[in-house]
Amino acid sequence: MEQRQLGSSHIYVSPIILGTWAIGGWMWGGTDEKEAIKAIRASIDAGVTTIDTAAIYGFGMSEQIVGHAIKGRRDEVVIATKCGMRWDSHEGSDPWPQKDMHGKEVIIRKNSRPASIIHECEQSLKRLGVDVIDLYQLHWPDSTTPFEESWSAMVQLQHEGKVRAIGVSNYSVEQVKRCYDVRHVDSIQPPYSLMRRGIEKDLVPFCQRHQIGILAYSPLERGLLTGRVSVNREFPKGDHRRELEIFSPENRQRVLDALEEIRPIAERHKATVSQVVLNCTIHMPGITAAIVGARGPDQALENAKAAELALTREERLQVISTLSTLAIH
Ligand SMILES: NC(=O)c1ccc[n+]([C@@H]2O[C@H](COP(=O)([O-])OP(=O)(O)OC[C@H]3O[C@@H](n4cnc5c(N)ncnc54)[C@H](OP(=O)(O)O)[C@@H]3O)[C@@H](O)[C@H]2O)c1
């Protein structure tokens, strides 16, 4: 698979990155660890070099599963993880009561204080079983810590050789600028899909001007853009999609109707609708890669192959225009 430079850093990522939030189980109705490991290995076998995880995914579980799956293959993968969401500390902002995968109450807080970042990095290195993290990202802005202080801690980790590249996730353009003024930002990780294109207004031009990579998360809108979420499909208890507005029966139908319009393009290329959607996403201006979740090896393989489709410019424009009718922010 093609490899793309992450901003102006020395890191190269695959345009399809395997996302491992669902693999951690939390907010996705649990995980099947064996399937998860197969998904990670199938992705690597198919040329996906990059895996995105976070400490908070499954409260450490996702990082552990990734660490287990890549044992003996460390030099084949680029590992991206995140810090700044603590479930094991009383400090931080925006307390968010949640239940873990076993139904136990936990309170999650945004915490990007320097000492917390340094502590979390050590924990992630251990769970992943690696000496260095290739891309370390601040997960969410913490309004109680000056951005410059958090970012300086990230720079320190890089100087110490604990992480190779540093980025932020869910930051506004103003927040990215504040970090950038301290030291270059290698990448951002915002939500982005062909029906959620809000970042094109300000973040994309800013990143293009300053050679900052963009890793788009939830490019399939949590499965909605695969065409496999029927109007009647029920999500299990603990799956956050039960409560999301975009998964209302009316919206599912709108999405299914729009995807039907692009099905002929998929058929022409012997591909699936989700592969067409992913392929168009990774060719949008400024987008370095799409981070796609997969529960098992079949989904992982299908998503990986999306990078290889040779759609024409006209076909891509048609897909973009059809899905723009579904626009949300
Ligand atoms: N930085 C952040 O705050 C943030 C937030 C969200 C996500 N992310 C990152 O982005 C990654 C991807 O986002 P996401 O998991 O929210 O959404 P996504 O990639 O849009 O959707 C993933 C889900 O869609 C379904 N799916 C995937 N491939 C499929 C296929 N080929 N056929 C049928 N169904 C398929 C699977 O769920 P089912 O099989 O259960 O339907 C899968 O869990 C995450 O894993 C995480 O690494 C980051």
The ligand as an SDF file (V2000), in Angstrom:
LIG
                    3D

 48 52  0  0  0  0  0  0  0  0999 V2000
   -9.8490   11.0210   18.4230 N   0  0  0  0  0  0  0  0  0  0  0  0
  -11.0900   10.7430   18.7240 C   0  0  0  0  0  0  0  0  0  0  0  0
  -11.7420   11.3850   19.5620 O   0  0  0  0  0  0  0  0  0  0  0  0
  -11.7400    9.6080   18.0070 C   0  0  0  0  0  0  0  0  0  0  0  0
  -13.1510    9.4440   18.0340 C   0  0  0  0  0  0  0  0  0  0  0  0
  -13.7110    8.3920   17.3070 C   0  0  0  0  0  0  0  0  0  0  0  0
  -12.8810    7.5280   16.6030 C   0  0  0  0  0  0  0  0  0  0  0  0
  -11.5250    7.6940   16.6290 N   0  0  0  0  0  0  0  0  0  0  0  0
  -10.6090    6.7650   15.9120 C   0  0  0  0  0  0  0  0  0  0  0  0
  -11.1300    6.4760   14.6350 O   0  0  0  0  0  0  0  0  0  0  0  0
  -11.3730    5.0750   14.5240 C   0  0  0  0  0  0  0  0  0  0  0  0
  -12.5380    4.8080   13.6150 C   0  0  0  0  0  0  0  0  0  0  0  0
  -13.6810    5.4910   14.0480 O   0  0  0  0  0  0  0  0  0  0  0  0
  -15.0070    4.7350   14.5000 P   0  0  0  0  0  0  0  0  0  0  0  0
  -14.6590    3.3670   14.9610 O   0  0  0  0  0  0  0  0  0  0  0  0
  -15.7090    5.6860   15.3970 O   0  0  0  0  0  0  0  0  0  0  0  0
  -15.9050    4.7240   13.2050 O   0  0  0  0  0  0  0  0  0  0  0  0
  -15.8110    4.1320   11.7150 P   0  0  0  0  0  0  0  0  0  0  0  0
  -14.4410    3.7600   11.3580 O   0  0  0  0  0  0  0  0  0  0  0  0
  -16.5220    5.1210   10.8960 O   0  0  0  0  0  0  0  0  0  0  0  0
  -16.7400    2.8270   11.8480 O   0  0  0  0  0  0  0  0  0  0  0  0
  -16.2410    1.6710   12.4170 C   0  0  0  0  0  0  0  0  0  0  0  0
  -17.3560    0.6610   12.6170 C   0  0  0  0  0  0  0  0  0  0  0  0
  -18.0590    0.4430   11.4080 O   0  0  0  0  0  0  0  0  0  0  0  0
  -18.3270   -0.9450   11.2180 C   0  0  0  0  0  0  0  0  0  0  0  0
  -17.5380   -1.3710   10.0350 N   0  0  0  0  0  0  0  0  0  0  0  0
  -16.2340   -1.0770    9.7500 C   0  0  0  0  0  0  0  0  0  0  0  0
  -15.8580   -1.6350    8.5820 N   0  0  0  0  0  0  0  0  0  0  0  0
  -16.9220   -2.2850    8.1130 C   0  0  0  0  0  0  0  0  0  0  0  0
  -17.1540   -3.0430    6.9660 C   0  0  0  0  0  0  0  0  0  0  0  0
  -16.2070   -3.2390    6.0560 N   0  0  0  0  0  0  0  0  0  0  0  0
  -18.3960   -3.5840    6.7830 N   0  0  0  0  0  0  0  0  0  0  0  0
  -19.3800   -3.3850    7.6960 C   0  0  0  0  0  0  0  0  0  0  0  0
  -19.2180   -2.6630    8.8250 N   0  0  0  0  0  0  0  0  0  0  0  0
  -17.9950   -2.1230    9.0400 C   0  0  0  0  0  0  0  0  0  0  0  0
  -17.8600   -1.6520   12.4730 C   0  0  0  0  0  0  0  0  0  0  0  0
  -18.9040   -1.6860   13.4450 O   0  0  0  0  0  0  0  0  0  0  0  0
  -20.0410   -2.8200   13.4870 P   0  0  0  0  0  0  0  0  0  0  0  0
  -19.5290   -4.0370   12.7890 O   0  0  0  0  0  0  0  0  0  0  0  0
  -20.2910   -3.0200   14.9390 O   0  0  0  0  0  0  0  0  0  0  0  0
  -21.2140   -2.1780   12.7960 O   0  0  0  0  0  0  0  0  0  0  0  0
  -16.7910   -0.7080   12.9790 C   0  0  0  0  0  0  0  0  0  0  0  0
  -16.5560   -0.8040   14.3630 O   0  0  0  0  0  0  0  0  0  0  0  0
  -11.5390    4.6050   15.9800 C   0  0  0  0  0  0  0  0  0  0  0  0
  -11.3390    3.2180   16.1090 O   0  0  0  0  0  0  0  0  0  0  0  0
  -10.4770    5.4310   16.6490 C   0  0  0  0  0  0  0  0  0  0  0  0
   -9.2060    4.8780   16.4210 O   0  0  0  0  0  0  0  0  0  0  0  0
  -10.9540    8.7330   17.2860 C   0  0  0  0  0  0  0  0  0  0  0  0
  1  2  1  0
  2  3  2  0
  2  4  1  0
  4  5  1  0
  4 48  2  0
  5  6  2  0
  6  7  1  0
  7  8  2  0
  8  9  1  0
  8 48  1  0
  9 10  1  0
  9 46  1  0
 10 11  1  0
 11 12  1  0
 11 44  1  0
 12 13  1  0
 13 14  1  0
 14 15  2  0
 14 16  1  0
 14 17  1  0
 17 18  1  0
 18 19  2  0
 18 20  1  0
 18 21  1  0
 21 22  1  0
 22 23  1  0
 23 24  1  0
 23 42  1  0
 24 25  1  0
 25 26  1  0
 25 36  1  0
 26 27  1  0
 26 35  1  0
 27 28  2  0
 28 29  1  0
 29 30  1  0
 29 35  2  0
 30 31  1  0
 30 32  2  0
 32 33  1  0
 33 34  2  0
 34 35  1  0
 36 37  1  0
 36 42  1  0
 37 38  1  0
 38 39  2  0
 38 40  1  0
 38 41  1  0
 42 43  1  0
 44 45  1  0
 44 46  1  0
 46 47  1  0
M  CHG  2   8   1  16  -1
M  END
$$$$
